[in-house]
């Protein structure tokens, strides 16, 4: 694989990972609003959606919402 092609693959991969991470953060913020700001309900919904991934901590969820608002 050429150096340029390898670099383009890495850039594309990093952007996809970044996009998925932004989507997870947005999804978490929406869950908080839907669950009437209940952190526990938000964590449960996150675990249902992303099986096998650890849900964000309560401080992380609160920080995401405050930054969003």
Backbone as XML, in Angstrom:
<?xml version="1.0"?>
<chain id="A" units="angstrom">
  <residue number="1" name="UNK">
    <atom name="N" x="0.854" y="-1.173" z="0.000"/>
    <atom name="CA" x="0.000" y="0.000" z="0.000"/>
    <atom name="C" x="0.899" y="1.233" z="0.000"/>
  </residue>
  <residue number="2" name="UNK">
    <atom name="N" x="0.581" y="2.171" z="-0.825"/>
    <atom name="CA" x="1.389" y="3.384" z="-0.885"/>
    <atom name="C" x="1.173" y="4.216" z="0.377"/>
  </residue>
  <residue number="3" name="UNK">
    <atom name="N" x="2.122" y="5.069" z="0.625"/>
    <atom name="CA" x="2.069" y="5.924" z="1.811"/>
    <atom name="C" x="0.851" y="6.838" z="1.753"/>
  </residue>
  <residue number="4" name="UNK">
    <atom name="N" x="0.567" y="7.392" z="0.588"/>
    <atom name="CA" x="-0.572" y="8.295" z="0.436"/>
    <atom name="C" x="-1.887" y="7.560" z="0.674"/>
  </residue>
  <residue number="5" name="UNK">
    <atom name="N" x="-2.007" y="6.370" z="0.106"/>
    <atom name="CA" x="-3.236" y="5.597" z="0.287"/>
    <atom name="C" x="-3.402" y="5.209" z="1.754"/>
  </residue>
  <residue number="6" name="UNK">
    <atom name="N" x="-2.322" y="4.836" z="2.410"/>
    <atom name="CA" x="-2.375" y="4.482" z="3.826"/>
    <atom name="C" x="-2.801" y="5.687" z="4.667"/>
  </residue>
  <residue number="7" name="UNK">
    <atom name="N" x="-2.231" y="6.859" z="4.345"/>
    <atom name="CA" x="-2.586" y="8.073" z="5.084"/>
    <atom name="C" x="-4.049" y="8.442" z="4.868"/>
  </residue>
  <residue number="8" name="UNK">
    <atom name="N" x="-4.541" y="8.319" z="3.656"/>
    <atom name="CA" x="-5.946" y="8.629" z="3.366"/>
    <atom name="C" x="-6.864" y="7.665" z="4.111"/>
  </residue>
  <residue number="9" name="UNK">
    <atom name="N" x="-6.455" y="6.403" z="4.212"/>
    <atom name="CA" x="-7.247" y="5.421" z="4.951"/>
    <atom name="C" x="-7.315" y="5.803" z="6.424"/>
  </residue>
  <residue number="10" name="UNK">
    <atom name="N" x="-6.190" y="6.221" z="6.993"/>
    <atom name="CA" x="-6.168" y="6.636" z="8.394"/>
    <atom name="C" x="-7.039" y="7.863" z="8.628"/>
  </residue>
  <residue number="11" name="UNK">
    <atom name="N" x="-6.968" y="8.832" z="7.724"/>
    <atom name="CA" x="-7.788" y="10.041" z="7.861"/>
    <atom name="C" x="-9.267" y="9.680" z="7.804"/>
  </residue>
  <residue number="12" name="UNK">
    <atom name="N" x="-9.632" y="8.830" z="6.847"/>
    <atom name="CA" x="-11.027" y="8.413" z="6.730"/>
    <atom name="C" x="-11.470" y="7.671" z="7.983"/>
  </residue>
  <residue number="13" name="UNK">
    <atom name="N" x="-10.640" y="6.754" z="8.472"/>
    <atom name="CA" x="-10.975" y="5.980" z="9.668"/>
    <atom name="C" x="-11.140" y="6.890" z="10.877"/>
  </residue>
  <residue number="14" name="UNK">
    <atom name="N" x="-10.243" y="7.844" z="11.048"/>
    <atom name="CA" x="-10.339" y="8.769" z="12.175"/>
    <atom name="C" x="-11.600" y="9.618" z="12.102"/>
  </residue>
  <residue number="15" name="UNK">
    <atom name="N" x="-11.973" y="10.034" z="10.903"/>
    <atom name="CA" x="-13.193" y="10.847" z="10.767"/>
    <atom name="C" x="-14.442" y="10.022" z="11.051"/>
  </residue>
  <residue number="16" name="UNK">
    <atom name="N" x="-14.453" y="8.768" z="10.636"/>
    <atom name="CA" x="-15.601" y="7.903" z="10.929"/>
    <atom name="C" x="-15.713" y="7.682" z="12.427"/>
  </residue>
  <residue number="17" name="UNK">
    <atom name="N" x="-14.584" y="7.414" z="13.079"/>
    <atom name="CA" x="-14.593" y="7.222" z="14.530"/>
    <atom name="C" x="-15.068" y="8.490" z="15.220"/>
  </residue>
  <residue number="18" name="UNK">
    <atom name="N" x="-14.586" y="9.656" z="14.766"/>
    <atom name="CA" x="-15.007" y="10.926" z="15.352"/>
    <atom name="C" x="-16.510" y="11.128" z="15.167"/>
  </residue>
  <residue number="19" name="UNK">
    <atom name="N" x="-17.016" y="10.833" z="13.976"/>
    <atom name="CA" x="-18.441" y="10.996" z="13.712"/>
    <atom name="C" x="-19.268" y="10.086" z="14.609"/>
  </residue>
  <residue number="20" name="UNK">
    <atom name="N" x="-18.847" y="8.841" z="14.777"/>
    <atom name="CA" x="-19.580" y="7.917" z="15.638"/>
    <atom name="C" x="-19.556" y="8.382" z="17.081"/>
  </residue>
  <residue number="21" name="UNK">
    <atom name="N" x="-18.436" y="8.920" z="17.516"/>
    <atom name="CA" x="-18.342" y="9.427" z="18.886"/>
    <atom name="C" x="-19.264" y="10.625" z="19.084"/>
  </residue>
  <residue number="22" name="UNK">
    <atom name="N" x="-19.310" y="11.523" z="18.121"/>
    <atom name="CA" x="-20.219" y="12.676" z="18.204"/>
    <atom name="C" x="-21.669" y="12.195" z="18.238"/>
  </residue>
  <residue number="23" name="UNK">
    <atom name="N" x="-21.976" y="11.168" z="17.448"/>
    <atom name="CA" x="-23.329" y="10.616" z="17.450"/>
    <atom name="C" x="-23.677" y="10.045" z="18.819"/>
  </residue>
  <residue number="24" name="UNK">
    <atom name="N" x="-22.753" y="9.340" z="19.460"/>
    <atom name="CA" x="-23.012" y="8.791" z="20.790"/>
    <atom name="C" x="-23.242" y="9.903" z="21.808"/>
  </residue>
  <residue number="25" name="UNK">
    <atom name="N" x="-22.462" y="10.966" z="21.717"/>
    <atom name="CA" x="-22.639" y="12.091" z="22.639"/>
    <atom name="C" x="-24.000" y="12.748" z="22.419"/>
  </residue>
  <residue number="26" name="UNK">
    <atom name="N" x="-24.377" y="12.945" z="21.170"/>
    <atom name="CA" x="-25.690" y="13.531" z="20.859"/>
    <atom name="C" x="-26.811" y="12.629" z="21.347"/>
  </residue>
  <residue number="27" name="UNK">
    <atom name="N" x="-26.648" y="11.335" z="21.132"/>
    <atom name="CA" x="-27.655" y="10.378" z="21.569"/>
    <atom name="C" x="-27.807" y="10.418" z="23.088"/>
  </residue>
  <residue number="28" name="UNK">
    <atom name="N" x="-26.699" y="10.510" z="23.807"/>
    <atom name="CA" x="-26.740" y="10.582" z="25.265"/>
    <atom name="C" x="-27.456" y="11.841" z="25.720"/>
  </residue>
  <residue number="29" name="UNK">
    <atom name="N" x="-27.183" y="12.958" z="25.076"/>
    <atom name="CA" x="-27.841" y="14.215" z="25.440"/>
    <atom name="C" x="-29.339" y="14.140" z="25.188"/>
  </residue>
  <residue number="30" name="UNK">
    <atom name="N" x="-29.731" y="13.554" z="24.080"/>
    <atom name="CA" x="-31.157" y="13.396" z="23.777"/>
    <atom name="C" x="-31.817" y="12.484" z="24.806"/>
  </residue>
  <residue number="31" name="UNK">
    <atom name="N" x="-31.126" y="11.422" z="25.219"/>
    <atom name="CA" x="-31.680" y="10.519" z="26.226"/>
    <atom name="C" x="-31.940" y="11.236" z="27.545"/>
  </residue>
  <residue number="32" name="UNK">
    <atom name="N" x="-31.046" y="12.114" z="27.922"/>
    <atom name="CA" x="-31.232" y="12.857" z="29.171"/>
    <atom name="C" x="-32.488" y="13.697" z="29.096"/>
  </residue>
  <residue number="33" name="UNK">
    <atom name="N" x="-32.683" y="14.356" z="27.985"/>
    <atom name="CA" x="-33.861" y="15.206" z="27.824"/>
    <atom name="C" x="-35.129" y="14.354" z="27.805"/>
  </residue>
  <residue number="34" name="UNK">
    <atom name="N" x="-35.091" y="13.219" z="27.084"/>
    <atom name="CA" x="-36.259" y="12.341" z="27.021"/>
    <atom name="C" x="-36.590" y="11.721" z="28.372"/>
  </residue>
  <residue number="35" name="UNK">
    <atom name="N" x="-35.576" y="11.425" z="29.175"/>
    <atom name="CA" x="-35.783" y="10.764" z="30.468"/>
    <atom name="C" x="-35.920" y="11.753" z="31.615"/>
  </residue>
  <residue number="36" name="UNK">
    <atom name="N" x="-36.278" y="12.952" z="31.276"/>
    <atom name="CA" x="-36.533" y="13.999" z="32.271"/>
    <atom name="C" x="-35.337" y="14.192" z="33.198"/>
  </residue>
  <residue number="37" name="UNK">
    <atom name="N" x="-34.162" y="14.225" z="32.588"/>
    <atom name="CA" x="-32.896" y="14.491" z="33.279"/>
    <atom name="C" x="-32.522" y="13.423" z="34.300"/>
  </residue>
  <residue number="38" name="UNK">
    <atom name="N" x="-33.019" y="12.217" z="34.152"/>
    <atom name="CA" x="-32.645" y="11.121" z="35.036"/>
    <atom name="C" x="-31.372" y="10.469" z="34.499"/>
  </residue>
  <residue number="39" name="UNK">
    <atom name="N" x="-30.324" y="10.549" z="35.270"/>
    <atom name="CA" x="-29.043" y="9.984" z="34.857"/>
    <atom name="C" x="-29.132" y="8.457" z="34.808"/>
  </residue>
  <residue number="40" name="UNK">
    <atom name="N" x="-29.789" y="7.858" z="35.770"/>
    <atom name="CA" x="-29.892" y="6.397" z="35.831"/>
    <atom name="C" x="-30.663" y="5.860" z="34.621"/>
  </residue>
  <residue number="41" name="UNK">
    <atom name="N" x="-31.781" y="6.483" z="34.294"/>
    <atom name="CA" x="-32.547" y="6.043" z="33.123"/>
    <atom name="C" x="-31.761" y="6.241" z="31.830"/>
  </residue>
  <residue number="42" name="UNK">
    <atom name="N" x="-30.987" y="7.313" z="31.779"/>
    <atom name="CA" x="-30.150" y="7.568" z="30.606"/>
    <atom name="C" x="-29.082" y="6.489" z="30.470"/>
  </residue>
  <residue number="43" name="UNK">
    <atom name="N" x="-28.445" y="6.119" z="31.564"/>
    <atom name="CA" x="-27.429" y="5.069" z="31.517"/>
    <atom name="C" x="-28.029" y="3.731" z="31.096"/>
  </residue>
  <residue number="44" name="UNK">
    <atom name="N" x="-29.199" y="3.423" z="31.572"/>
    <atom name="CA" x="-29.862" y="2.167" z="31.174"/>
    <atom name="C" x="-30.185" y="2.151" z="29.685"/>
  </residue>
  <residue number="45" name="UNK">
    <atom name="N" x="-30.708" y="3.274" z="29.190"/>
    <atom name="CA" x="-31.028" y="3.348" z="27.762"/>
    <atom name="C" x="-29.761" y="3.263" z="26.916"/>
  </residue>
  <residue number="46" name="UNK">
    <atom name="N" x="-28.685" y="3.862" z="27.388"/>
    <atom name="CA" x="-27.402" y="3.799" z="26.670"/>
    <atom name="C" x="-26.914" y="2.355" z="26.593"/>
  </residue>
  <residue number="47" name="UNK">
    <atom name="N" x="-27.013" y="1.631" z="27.706"/>
    <atom name="CA" x="-26.577" y="0.228" z="27.720"/>
    <atom name="C" x="-27.428" y="-0.632" z="26.797"/>
  </residue>
  <residue number="48" name="UNK">
    <atom name="N" x="-28.720" y="-0.315" z="26.711"/>
    <atom name="CA" x="-29.585" y="-1.069" z="25.790"/>
    <atom name="C" x="-29.198" y="-0.814" z="24.341"/>
  </residue>
  <residue number="49" name="UNK">
    <atom name="N" x="-28.880" y="0.428" z="24.016"/>
    <atom name="CA" x="-28.533" y="0.794" z="22.646"/>
    <atom name="C" x="-27.153" y="0.270" z="22.253"/>
  </residue>
  <residue number="50" name="UNK">
    <atom name="N" x="-26.173" y="0.462" z="23.120"/>
    <atom name="CA" x="-24.788" y="0.074" z="22.829"/>
    <atom name="C" x="-24.379" y="-1.081" z="23.739"/>
  </residue>
  <residue number="51" name="UNK">
    <atom name="N" x="-24.877" y="-2.258" z="23.435"/>
    <atom name="CA" x="-24.564" y="-3.428" z="24.245"/>
    <atom name="C" x="-23.063" y="-3.689" z="24.247"/>
  </residue>
  <residue number="52" name="UNK">
    <atom name="N" x="-22.547" y="-3.993" z="25.425"/>
    <atom name="CA" x="-21.134" y="-4.273" z="25.553"/>
    <atom name="C" x="-20.284" y="-3.054" z="25.856"/>
  </residue>
  <residue number="53" name="UNK">
    <atom name="N" x="-20.856" y="-1.858" z="25.728"/>
    <atom name="CA" x="-20.107" y="-0.641" z="26.052"/>
    <atom name="C" x="-20.552" y="-0.127" z="27.416"/>
  </residue>
  <residue number="54" name="UNK">
    <atom name="N" x="-19.607" y="0.375" z="28.152"/>
    <atom name="CA" x="-19.914" y="0.931" z="29.458"/>
    <atom name="C" x="-20.602" y="2.286" z="29.279"/>
  </residue>
  <residue number="55" name="UNK">
    <atom name="N" x="-21.654" y="2.502" z="30.037"/>
    <atom name="CA" x="-22.380" y="3.770" z="29.956"/>
    <atom name="C" x="-21.541" y="4.890" z="30.558"/>
  </residue>
  <residue number="56" name="UNK">
    <atom name="N" x="-21.723" y="6.107" z="30.069"/>
    <atom name="CA" x="-20.985" y="7.239" z="30.647"/>
    <atom name="C" x="-21.344" y="7.424" z="32.120"/>
  </residue>
  <residue number="57" name="UNK">
    <atom name="N" x="-20.399" y="7.940" z="32.886"/>
    <atom name="CA" x="-20.652" y="8.180" z="34.308"/>
    <atom name="C" x="-21.649" y="9.326" z="34.471"/>
  </residue>
  <residue number="58" name="UNK">
    <atom name="N" x="-22.157" y="9.453" z="35.686"/>
    <atom name="CA" x="-23.139" y="10.514" z="35.932"/>
    <atom name="C" x="-22.526" y="11.898" z="35.730"/>
  </residue>
  <residue number="59" name="UNK">
    <atom name="N" x="-21.271" y="12.072" z="36.130"/>
    <atom name="CA" x="-20.618" y="13.377" z="35.918"/>
    <atom name="C" x="-20.437" y="13.681" z="34.433"/>
  </residue>
  <residue number="60" name="UNK">
    <atom name="N" x="-20.104" y="12.670" z="33.658"/>
    <atom name="CA" x="-19.934" y="12.871" z="32.214"/>
    <atom name="C" x="-21.252" y="13.269" z="31.573"/>
  </residue>
  <residue number="61" name="UNK">
    <atom name="N" x="-22.316" y="12.597" z="31.954"/>
    <atom name="CA" x="-23.632" y="12.911" z="31.397"/>
    <atom name="C" x="-24.035" y="14.338" z="31.748"/>
  </residue>
  <residue number="62" name="UNK">
    <atom name="N" x="-23.841" y="14.720" z="32.985"/>
    <atom name="CA" x="-24.194" y="16.087" z="33.401"/>
    <atom name="C" x="-23.355" y="17.131" z="32.649"/>
  </residue>
  <residue number="63" name="UNK">
    <atom name="N" x="-22.074" y="16.839" z="32.446"/>
    <atom name="CA" x="-21.200" y="17.767" z="31.720"/>
    <atom name="C" x="-21.614" y="17.892" z="30.259"/>
  </residue>
  <residue number="64" name="UNK">
    <atom name="N" x="-21.971" y="16.764" z="29.641"/>
    <atom name="CA" x="-22.421" y="16.806" z="28.244"/>
    <atom name="C" x="-23.668" y="17.652" z="28.100"/>
  </residue>
  <residue number="65" name="UNK">
    <atom name="N" x="-24.600" y="17.484" z="29.019"/>
    <atom name="CA" x="-25.854" y="18.244" z="28.938"/>
    <atom name="C" x="-25.594" y="19.729" z="29.179"/>
  </residue>
  <residue number="66" name="UNK">
    <atom name="N" x="-24.754" y="20.050" z="30.158"/>
    <atom name="CA" x="-24.508" y="21.471" z="30.422"/>
    <atom name="C" x="-23.774" y="22.121" z="29.251"/>
  </residue>
  <residue number="67" name="UNK">
    <atom name="N" x="-22.857" y="21.391" z="28.613"/>
    <atom name="CA" x="-22.188" y="21.940" z="27.434"/>
    <atom name="C" x="-23.159" y="22.090" z="26.270"/>
  </residue>
  <residue number="68" name="UNK">
    <atom name="N" x="-24.067" y="21.149" z="26.138"/>
    <atom name="CA" x="-25.052" y="21.218" z="25.072"/>
    <atom name="C" x="-25.989" y="22.412" z="25.245"/>
  </residue>
  <residue number="69" name="UNK">
    <atom name="N" x="-26.454" y="22.591" z="26.472"/>
    <atom name="CA" x="-27.384" y="23.689" z="26.740"/>
    <atom name="C" x="-26.660" y="25.018" z="26.720"/>
  </residue>
</chain>
